[in-house]
Amino acid sequence: MRYNPHDNDPFTLKGVNFTEGYIAIIDKPLEWTSADVVRKIKYELRKVGFPKIKVGHAGTLDPLATGILIVCIGKATKMVDQLQSEEKEYEAELMLGATTPSYDLEHPIDKIYPTEHITEQMVREALQGLCGERLQTPPLYSAKKVEGVRAYDIARAGESVELRQALINIYEMELLEYDLPRLKIRVRCSKGTYIRSLAREIGEAVQSGAHLTALCRTRSGGFTLRQAHDLESFLEKIAESETK
């Protein structure tokens, strides 16, 4: 089993037998879905001699998020569940005083709330109060399935549905920047945590509204963003690798 090295350069995939298993740490591009990344890597691998290669990812990132996407190739796909279950860390930016239907910038603002009463101390207390193990409701605009149908497909059809709450754990939250109405936070959490939902919860905790404006996954298990390669350079290295 191999994975891309700690330092980005020098970096080569020459001689790698991807079928035997390879873990790629990719910095997912903005506006790409996680499935888009998997499809593109699979396409490039087929071009260099791996026509039936298996490729999967260990933990979905929303299109408007960037950062670590663990891509498992070949026999490494057997590790997807294990890698997906590990602790995650994010840096998130949110805007207080307004909400959107998707809890992020995918949809326009639908409601405005006051922010004049909010103080930095209130925000710090809200972050602390939301830490710990608890239930969280996923966003309606999410990949969660309801009777086999993705929730976002139901939402885009103009229908409403109640999503089942999931048990999550917020291990730690840190306020990195306070510039009302903008906040930047660091979140260390369990798998299954929706940072978009957390942004909305923070808005409610300070008696206002909030939505996510930027998100980067900086760590997943033992992998950090420093180890990640941008997708374009990784695809170039696949093209340069030896044909099997």
Secondary structure, DSSP 8 states (H G I E B T S, - for coil): -EE--SSSSS---TT--GGG-EEEEEEE-TT--HHHHHHHHHHHHHHTT-TT--EEESS---TTEEEEEEEEEGGGGGGHHHHHTS-EEEEEEEEETEE-TTSSTTS---EE---TT--HHHHHHHHHHT-EEEEE---SSSS-EETTEEHHHHHHTT-------EEEEEEEEEEEEEETTEEEEEEEE-TT--HHHHHHHHHHHTTS-EEEEEEEEEEETTEEGGG-EEHHHHHHHHHHS---
